[in-house]
Amino acid sequence: MRDRYLEVTFRKRRVLAAYLYLPRPSDAKSARTEQQGDGILVDYMENGDPMGIEITAPERITANALNAVLERLGPPPITEDEFAPLPA
């Protein structure tokens, strides 16, 4: 998968959780998960590359907090358009 995308799960019209898929091979599987702050978990492939970011507390996550994690991991920051569904 070449592009990243944000998948948002809603329940009763409220954001329940989200997952930011990062570019990765289509057959990639998570080998480990690390907590990267309150409500943010990062999944890593066996080779150590990040494959996605789970957002378990979307009501507490800001674009700045997510971008701080992305900066540590290497991908470019999230744009306003990508982040827009979270506070919806």
C-alpha angles and dihedrals in degrees: 000000000000103000131054122231139179119237114196125197117208130195122185089351093303129109107256101175142333140208125207107208112209125204109282142140113290091241095049118136130193114255097177142359128217129194110234100184138315108335098356124107124177121209117210130198121232091265090058098253117133114249102179149346121235115208107202098170105039093166089064100041122096128194088247092056092048091046091052088058092045090051090056091047097046107241118120119269121276115260126230090251092053092047096044098093093059101069091038 
